[in-house]
Amino acid sequence: MISTDQAVKAVSKFIYTKATKRPKLVNLEITKLCNATCDFCDYWQTRHEERITDYKPVIEKINPLVTVITGGEPMLRKDLPDIVRQIKSCSMFIFVSMVTKGDLLTVDKARELFDAGMDQIAVSLDFPGETHDKYRGIPGLWDQISDLMPKLAKAFPQKTFVLNTIIMEDNLDYVVDIAKKAREWGVRISFSSYSVMKTNNEDHFIKEEKLRRVKDLVAELIELRREWKGTILSTEYYLNEIPAYFERGGVPDCLAGVSHIQVTPSGHLKRCSEMPVVAHYSDYTPDLFGKTECTACWYSCRGETQSPANVKRALEYLGVWI
């Protein structure tokens, strides 16, 4: 959780990004390498990649409100704390988060990342129990996460820890249980929606016969969000669109390239993680990406960054619940 002083700076930066048409969010992909074997992602098949060691010029050029360090598995990079320091040095305010599977995370490593300037750590969790291990291809992953998250929340009470859960065909009956675990562990939770874009795997996309279940689930999550004020980070705007997304197979009016941008490990720019490279970061301008006709996802990075913008929502996005 950011301090009052940082919250003031965050509001100033939020206003700046709107005025200059900078993206609210940069997904900084620092590696495609991964030690999982998820069937809805093919990054783990990467064997060699081009990547840079200094991302400071990249972030300085784009100057977003939020940078999320992603992979692959970002914790495979030994210079991760240095990358965090690079990002934090780029502006008077940049909120830095990281998404990890959690198998390589420890209390000591979290402390090292926080000392470097990390603001938030998010851990992916799609099922309670050993089913999660099977989906990710990592034995013991559930035990690691369920042991680690309460320890992290206790060790760093001023920091924000989040479970990232993908809503999909397979886990509809477990999503609320995961949310309850987040509350039990003293952490938060956010949701994203499964897309076939990465591997064309339709097995996990919610089918027509489950749409009623999705609507009931979303209604329950919104009720819990209001009751648990602060536990569920996903906005009602984002949650309310999930049933229609699965019913239509997409959501129109995507702002990828405007509200959020993807940076590859080599420092090249993509509209989003599933789109081709458009330019090197050195060629970035706020009008680099034109309008897209793509409707094929409702990832949280898309939906939350294009949600109705106001200061209250910006602070919620940064873990300040008012």
NULUMTOR-631197 format. One record per residue (C-alpha): residue number from 1; residue in one letter; z, y, x. Coordinates in pm, whole numbers, plus 32768, in hexadecimal, padded with zeros to 4 digits. Each point is the difference from the previous one (the first is absolute). Last residue first. Layout:
+-----+--------+------+------+------+
| num | residu |    Z |    Y |    X |
+-----+--------+------+------+------+
| NUM |      A |    Z |    Y |    X |
...
+-----+--------+------+------+------+
***
This chain:
+-----+--------+------+------+------+
| num | residu |    Z |    Y |    X |
+-----+--------+------+------+------+
| 322 |      I | 7FFC | 81F1 | 7BB3 |
| 321 |      W | 7FA8 | 7EC6 | 80C3 |
| 320 |      V | 7FA6 | 8047 | 816B |
| 319 |      G | 7F48 | 7ED1 | 808E |
| 318 |      L | 7ECB | 80B0 | 8085 |
| 317 |      Y | 7F32 | 7FAB | 7ECB |
| 316 |      E | 811F | 8082 | 7F2E |
| 315 |      L | 7FE6 | 814A | 80BE |
| 314 |      A | 7E8C | 801D | 7FB6 |
| 313 |      R | 803F | 7FA9 | 7E92 |
| 312 |      K | 80FC | 8119 | 7FDC |
| 311 |      V | 7F15 | 80F5 | 80AF |
| 310 |      N | 7EE1 | 7FBE | 7F12 |
| 309 |      A | 7EC0 | 7F37 | 8008 |
| 308 |      P | 7F7F | 7F2B | 7EE1 |
| 307 |      S | 7FBB | 7EAC | 80A1 |
| 306 |      Q | 7EE1 | 7FF9 | 80F9 |
| 305 |      T | 80D8 | 7F99 | 8126 |
| 304 |      E | 80B9 | 7EFE | 7F2F |
| 303 |      G | 7EC8 | 7F54 | 7F7C |
| 302 |      R | 7F44 | 7FE0 | 8146 |
| 301 |      C | 8118 | 7F97 | 80E8 |
| 300 |      S | 8082 | 7F26 | 7EE3 |
| 299 |      Y | 7EC1 | 7F33 | 7FFA |
| 298 |      W | 7F49 | 8014 | 7EB6 |
| 297 |      C | 7EB7 | 7F76 | 8075 |
| 296 |      A | 7E8E | 7FD9 | 7FAB |
| 295 |      T | 7F9D | 8151 | 7F6E |
| 294 |      C | 7F0C | 8075 | 810D |
| 293 |      E | 7F27 | 8129 | 7F9B |
| 292 |      T | 806C | 80C9 | 812D |
| 291 |      K | 8001 | 817A | 8026 |
| 290 |      G | 7FB2 | 8087 | 8157 |
| 289 |      F | 80C6 | 7FBD | 813A |
| 288 |      L | 7FF8 | 80F6 | 8121 |
| 287 |      D | 8073 | 8126 | 7F2A |
| 286 |      P | 8158 | 801F | 80A0 |
| 285 |      T | 7F5E | 7FF1 | 815A |
| 284 |      Y | 8011 | 7EDE | 80F4 |
| 283 |      D | 7F08 | 7FE6 | 811F |
| 282 |      S | 8109 | 7FB4 | 8108 |
| 281 |      Y | 8079 | 7EE1 | 7F24 |
| 280 |      H | 7EBB | 7F45 | 803B |
| 279 |      A | 7F25 | 7FE3 | 7ECB |
| 278 |      V | 7FA7 | 7F3B | 7EC8 |
| 277 |      V | 808B | 7EA5 | 803C |
| 276 |      P | 7FBC | 7F13 | 7EDF |
| 275 |      M | 80DB | 7FDF | 7EC6 |
| 274 |      E | 8112 | 7EFF | 7FBA |
| 273 |      S | 8121 | 80B2 | 80AE |
| 272 |      C | 7FAE | 814E | 7F63 |
| 271 |      R | 7F12 | 8122 | 803C |
| 270 |      K | 7FE0 | 7F8B | 8165 |
| 269 |      L | 803F | 80BF | 8141 |
| 268 |      H | 7FEC | 7F8C | 8169 |
| 267 |      G | 8125 | 800B | 80F2 |
| 266 |      S | 7FCF | 7EAA | 80A0 |
| 265 |      P | 8119 | 7F60 | 7F36 |
| 264 |      T | 7F55 | 807B | 7EC3 |
| 263 |      V | 806E | 8135 | 7F3D |
| 262 |      Q | 7FFD | 7FEF | 7E83 |
| 261 |      I | 8007 | 813E | 7F31 |
| 260 |      H | 80C3 | 8075 | 7ECE |
| 259 |      S | 7FE4 | 810E | 7EF5 |
| 258 |      V | 7E9F | 8061 | 806A |
| 257 |      G | 7F5F | 7ED2 | 80A6 |
| 256 |      A | 806C | 7F28 | 7EDC |
| 255 |      L | 8005 | 80D7 | 7EC6 |
| 254 |      C | 7F94 | 7EEE | 7F0C |
| 253 |      D | 7F87 | 807E | 7EAF |
| 252 |      P | 7FE9 | 7EB6 | 7F44 |
| 251 |      V | 80F7 | 7EDB | 7FF7 |
| 250 |      G | 7F92 | 7E97 | 8022 |
| 249 |      G | 7FE4 | 7EA3 | 7F6E |
| 248 |      R | 800F | 8087 | 7E9E |
| 247 |      E | 812A | 7F30 | 7F89 |
| 246 |      F | 80A3 | 7FED | 8158 |
| 245 |      Y | 7FED | 8179 | 802A |
| 244 |      A | 8067 | 8041 | 7E98 |
| 243 |      P | 8140 | 7F38 | 8034 |
| 242 |      I | 8050 | 80B9 | 8148 |
| 241 |      E | 7FCB | 8166 | 7F84 |
| 240 |      N | 8160 | 802A | 7F75 |
| 239 |      L | 809C | 7F9A | 814B |
| 238 |      Y | 7F53 | 8113 | 80C6 |
| 237 |      Y | 8056 | 811A | 7F10 |
| 236 |      E | 815E | 7F72 | 7FD5 |
| 235 |      T | 8028 | 8036 | 8173 |
| 234 |      S | 804A | 7EE6 | 80F5 |
| 233 |      L | 8149 | 803D | 80B7 |
| 232 |      I | 80D3 | 7F06 | 7F3F |
| 231 |      T | 8169 | 8015 | 807E |
| 230 |      G | 8036 | 8177 | 7FD5 |
| 229 |      K | 8073 | 8017 | 7E97 |
| 228 |      W | 8069 | 7EA1 | 7F9B |
| 227 |      E | 7FE8 | 803A | 7E88 |
| 226 |      R | 7EBE | 80CC | 800B |
| 225 |      R | 7F57 | 7F0F | 80EE |
| 224 |      L | 8088 | 7ED9 | 7F39 |
| 223 |      E | 7F53 | 807E | 7EC5 |
| 222 |      I | 7EBF | 803E | 80C2 |
| 221 |      L | 8012 | 7EA2 | 8092 |
| 220 |      E | 8031 | 7F66 | 7EA6 |
| 219 |      A | 7ED6 | 80B9 | 7F70 |
| 218 |      V | 7F2F | 7F92 | 812B |
| 217 |      L | 8065 | 7E96 | 7FCA |
| 216 |      D | 7FAF | 800B | 7E8B |
| 215 |      K | 7EA7 | 808E | 804C |
| 214 |      V | 7FC7 | 7EF8 | 810D |
| 213 |      R | 8067 | 7EE6 | 7F14 |
| 212 |      R | 7F07 | 807C | 7EFC |
| 211 |      L | 7EF4 | 7FFE | 810E |
| 210 |      K | 8043 | 7E94 | 8061 |
| 209 |      E | 7EE9 | 7F62 | 7F2F |
| 208 |      E | 7F07 | 80FA | 808F |
| 207 |      K | 802E | 7F95 | 8168 |
| 206 |      I | 80D5 | 80A4 | 810D |
| 205 |      F | 7F58 | 7FF7 | 8155 |
| 204 |      H | 80A9 | 7F00 | 80E4 |
| 203 |      D | 7EE7 | 7F00 | 800D |
| 202 |      E | 7EF0 | 810B | 8015 |
| 201 |      N | 7FDD | 7FF0 | 817B |
| 200 |      N | 7EE9 | 80F1 | 805D |
| 199 |      T | 80A9 | 8027 | 8156 |
| 198 |      K | 806D | 816D | 8016 |
| 197 |      M | 7F7F | 8084 | 7EB5 |
| 196 |      V | 80A1 | 7EFF | 7F19 |
| 195 |      S | 8116 | 80F1 | 7FA3 |
| 194 |      Y | 816E | 7FBB | 7FAE |
| 193 |      S | 80C8 | 8124 | 7F7E |
| 192 |      S | 8110 | 80B4 | 80C3 |
| 191 |      F | 8172 | 8021 | 7FBD |
| 190 |      S | 8123 | 80B8 | 809C |
| 189 |      I | 8165 | 7F8F | 803C |
| 188 |      R | 813F | 809A | 8080 |
| 187 |      V | 8122 | 7F79 | 80CD |
| 186 |      G | 8170 | 7FBC | 7FBE |
| 185 |      W | 7FDF | 7E85 | 8018 |
| 184 |      E | 805B | 7FC8 | 7E91 |
| 183 |      R | 7F0E | 8111 | 7F92 |
| 182 |      A | 7EE6 | 7F66 | 80C9 |
| 181 |      K | 805D | 7EA9 | 7F7B |
| 180 |      K | 7FE8 | 8085 | 7E9C |
| 179 |      A | 7EA2 | 807F | 804D |
| 178 |      I | 7FA6 | 7EA7 | 8088 |
| 177 |      D | 807E | 7F5F | 7EBF |
| 176 |      V | 7F33 | 80F9 | 7F37 |
| 175 |      V | 7EC6 | 7F97 | 80BB |
| 174 |      Y | 8040 | 7E8A | 7FDE |
| 173 |      D | 7F51 | 7F9E | 7EBC |
| 172 |      L | 7ECA | 80C9 | 8057 |
| 171 |      N | 7FEA | 7F5B | 8157 |
| 170 |      D | 7EBF | 7F33 | 8002 |
| 169 |      E | 7F15 | 80E2 | 7F40 |
| 168 |      M | 8048 | 8130 | 80D8 |
| 167 |      I | 80ED | 8126 | 8031 |
| 166 |      I | 801D | 8042 | 8175 |
| 165 |      T | 8166 | 804C | 806C |
| 164 |      N | 8069 | 80F3 | 8110 |
| 163 |      L | 8179 | 7FF1 | 8039 |
| 162 |      V | 8084 | 814C | 807C |
| 161 |      F | 8101 | 8072 | 80FD |
| 160 |      T | 8062 | 816E | 8013 |
| 159 |      K | 80EB | 8086 | 8109 |
| 158 |      Q | 814F | 80AC | 7FD2 |
| 157 |      P | 80BD | 7EB9 | 7FCA |
| 156 |      F | 7F81 | 7F6F | 814A |
| 155 |      A | 80D6 | 7ED0 | 8058 |
| 154 |      K | 8050 | 7FA6 | 7E96 |
| 153 |      A | 7E99 | 8018 | 7F85 |
| 152 |      L | 7F87 | 7F47 | 8136 |
| 151 |      K | 80FA | 7EE7 | 7FCF |
| 150 |      P | 7FA5 | 7FE0 | 7E8F |
| 149 |      M | 7E8F | 7FE2 | 8064 |
| 148 |      L | 802D | 7F06 | 811B |
| 147 |      D | 808C | 7EC9 | 7F58 |
| 146 |      S | 7F10 | 8002 | 7ED8 |
| 145 |      I | 7EDE | 8057 | 80E5 |
| 144 |      Q | 8041 | 7EEF | 8101 |
| 143 |      D | 8047 | 7EF7 | 7EF9 |
| 142 |      W | 7EBE | 805E | 7F4C |
| 141 |      L | 7F39 | 7FEB | 8146 |
| 140 |      G | 8087 | 7EA9 | 8063 |
| 139 |      P | 7EA8 | 7F65 | 802C |
| 138 |      I | 7EE8 | 8103 | 8027 |
| 137 |      G | 7EB6 | 7FB8 | 7F4E |
| 136 |      R | 8013 | 8137 | 7F2A |
| 135 |      Y | 7FD0 | 7F51 | 7EB3 |
| 134 |      K | 80CF | 7ED5 | 8070 |
| 133 |      D | 8125 | 80D2 | 807C |
| 132 |      H | 7FFF | 80C8 | 7EBA |
| 131 |      T | 801B | 7EBB | 7F3D |
| 130 |      E | 8138 | 7FBC | 80D1 |
| 129 |      G | 80DB | 80E1 | 7F2E |
| 128 |      P | 7FBD | 813E | 7F3E |
| 127 |      F | 7E90 | 805A | 7FF0 |
| 126 |      D | 7F22 | 8125 | 8066 |
| 125 |      L | 80C9 | 80A3 | 8116 |
| 124 |      S | 7F6C | 80F6 | 80F9 |
| 123 |      V | 8101 | 80C8 | 80C7 |
| 122 |      A | 7FFF | 817B | 8004 |
| 121 |      I | 80AC | 80CB | 8110 |
| 120 |      Q | 8043 | 8172 | 7FD4 |
| 119 |      D | 803B | 8138 | 80D0 |
| 118 |      M | 7F97 | 7F90 | 815C |
| 117 |      G | 8059 | 8108 | 8106 |
| 116 |      A | 801B | 7F46 | 814D |
| 115 |      D | 8174 | 7FC2 | 7FC3 |
| 114 |      F | 7F9C | 7F69 | 7EB2 |
| 113 |      L | 7F11 | 7F12 | 80B0 |
| 112 |      E | 8104 | 7F94 | 80FE |
| 111 |      R | 8101 | 7FCE | 7EEC |
| 110 |      A | 7F0A | 7F29 | 7F3D |
| 109 |      K | 7FC8 | 7F2E | 8137 |
| 108 |      D | 8177 | 7FCC | 8023 |
| 107 |      V | 802A | 7FA3 | 7E90 |
| 106 |      T | 7EE5 | 7F06 | 801F |
| 105 |      L | 7E92 | 7FFC | 7F97 |
| 104 |      L | 7F08 | 7EFA | 807A |
| 103 |      D | 7FF7 | 7F3C | 7EB9 |
| 102 |      G | 8006 | 813B | 7F2C |
| 101 |      K | 7EA1 | 7FF0 | 7F71 |
| 100 |      T | 7FD7 | 816A | 806A |
|  99 |      V | 7FA5 | 814E | 7F61 |
|  98 |      M | 8069 | 8135 | 80C2 |
|  97 |      S | 8065 | 815F | 7F98 |
|  96 |      V | 7FEB | 8152 | 80A8 |
|  95 |      F | 8036 | 8147 | 7F43 |
|  94 |      I | 7F54 | 8119 | 80BA |
|  93 |      F | 80A5 | 8155 | 801C |
|  92 |      M | 7FF8 | 8112 | 8109 |
|  91 |      S | 7EC4 | 7F57 | 8079 |
|  90 |      C | 7F6F | 7F15 | 8106 |
|  89 |      S | 813C | 7F93 | 80B6 |
|  88 |      K | 8060 | 7F08 | 7EF1 |
|  87 |      I | 7EB8 | 7F44 | 8029 |
|  86 |      Q | 801F | 7FD4 | 8178 |
|  85 |      R | 816B | 7F94 | 7FE2 |
|  84 |      V | 7F9D | 7EF0 | 7F07 |
|  83 |      I | 7EEC | 7F8B | 80EC |
|  82 |      D | 80FC | 7FEB | 811B |
|  81 |      P | 80E5 | 7F2A | 7F28 |
|  80 |      L | 7ED7 | 7F16 | 7FB8 |
|  79 |      D | 7FA4 | 7FCD | 8170 |
|  78 |      K | 803B | 7E88 | 7FF2 |
|  77 |      R | 7EFE | 7FD9 | 7EEB |
|  76 |      L | 803D | 7EBF | 7F3F |
|  75 |      M | 80E9 | 80CB | 7F23 |
|  74 |      P | 7ED1 | 8099 | 7F55 |
|  73 |      E | 7F9F | 7EB6 | 7F5A |
|  72 |      G | 7E9A | 801B | 7F92 |
|  71 |      G | 8038 | 8120 | 7FE8 |
|  70 |      T | 80B8 | 812E | 7F76 |
|  69 |      I | 80AF | 8140 | 8068 |
|  68 |      V | 801E | 80E5 | 7ED3 |
|  67 |      T | 7FD4 | 8170 | 804D |
|  66 |      V | 8072 | 80FE | 7EFD |
|  65 |      L | 7FBF | 8175 | 7FD0 |
|  64 |      P | 7EB6 | 7FF4 | 80B9 |
|  63 |      N | 7F8D | 80BF | 8137 |
|  62 |      I | 7E9C | 7F78 | 8028 |
|  61 |      K | 7FBF | 8080 | 8161 |
|  60 |      E | 816B | 7FEC | 806F |
|  59 |      I | 8011 | 7E9C | 7F7D |
|  58 |      V | 7ED8 | 7F90 | 80D0 |
|  57 |      P | 8062 | 80C9 | 8136 |
|  56 |      K | 8158 | 7F57 | 7FF8 |
|  55 |      Y | 7F75 | 7EA0 | 7FE1 |
|  54 |      D | 801A | 7FB3 | 8172 |
|  53 |      T | 7FD4 | 7E92 | 8061 |
|  52 |      I | 7EA8 | 7FC0 | 7F70 |
|  51 |      R | 7F7A | 7EBE | 7F6F |
|  50 |      E | 7ECF | 7F24 | 8023 |
|  49 |      E | 8037 | 7EA7 | 7F6F |
|  48 |      H | 7FFB | 7E92 | 8059 |
|  47 |      R | 806C | 7EC7 | 7F43 |
|  46 |      T | 7FF8 | 806F | 7E96 |
|  45 |      Q | 802F | 7EDD | 7F0C |
|  44 |      W | 814F | 8092 | 7F95 |
|  43 |      Y | 7F42 | 8126 | 7F6B |
|  42 |      D | 7F68 | 7F20 | 7EF5 |
|  41 |      C | 80DE | 805D | 7EDA |
|  40 |      F | 8031 | 7F5A | 7EAB |
|  39 |      D | 802E | 7EA6 | 8099 |
|  38 |      C | 812D | 806E | 80CD |
|  37 |      T | 8012 | 7F58 | 8156 |
|  36 |      A | 810F | 80C3 | 80B5 |
|  35 |      N | 8014 | 8053 | 8175 |
|  34 |      C | 7F32 | 813E | 7FE3 |
|  33 |      L | 7F0E | 80C4 | 80D6 |
|  32 |      K | 7F4F | 811B | 7F4C |
|  31 |      T | 80BB | 8101 | 80CB |
|  30 |      I | 8076 | 816B | 7FED |
|  29 |      E | 7F86 | 803D | 7E9D |
|  28 |      L | 8078 | 815C | 7FB1 |
|  27 |      N | 7FF5 | 802A | 7E88 |
|  26 |      V | 7FF5 | 817A | 7FE3 |
|  25 |      L | 8098 | 809C | 7ECA |
|  24 |      K | 8011 | 8150 | 7F53 |
|  23 |      P | 7EA0 | 8049 | 8072 |
|  22 |      R | 7FB0 | 8164 | 806B |
|  21 |      K | 7F60 | 80E6 | 7F01 |
|  20 |      T | 807E | 8137 | 80B9 |
|  19 |      A | 80CC | 808A | 7EDE |
|  18 |      K | 8074 | 7EAA | 7F86 |
|  17 |      T | 8063 | 7F8E | 815B |
|  16 |      Y | 80B9 | 8147 | 803F |
|  15 |      I | 80C6 | 7FE7 | 7EBA |
|  14 |      F | 8070 | 7EA2 | 8061 |
|  13 |      K | 8056 | 807A | 815C |
|  12 |      S | 80E2 | 810F | 7F72 |
|  11 |      V | 80A2 | 7F03 | 7F15 |
|  10 |      A | 8038 | 7F13 | 8123 |
|   9 |      K | 8098 | 8116 | 80D3 |
|   8 |      V | 80FD | 8043 | 7EEC |
|   7 |      A | 8044 | 7E89 | 7FE7 |
|   6 |      Q | 8030 | 7FF1 | 8179 |
|   5 |      D | 8112 | 8104 | 7FEB |
|   4 |      T | 809F | 7F46 | 7EDC |
|   3 |      S | 7FF8 | 7EBE | 80CA |
|   2 |      I | 7F05 | 7EE4 | 7FD5 |
|   1 |      M | 805E | 7EAC | 7F72 |
+-----+--------+------+------+------+
***
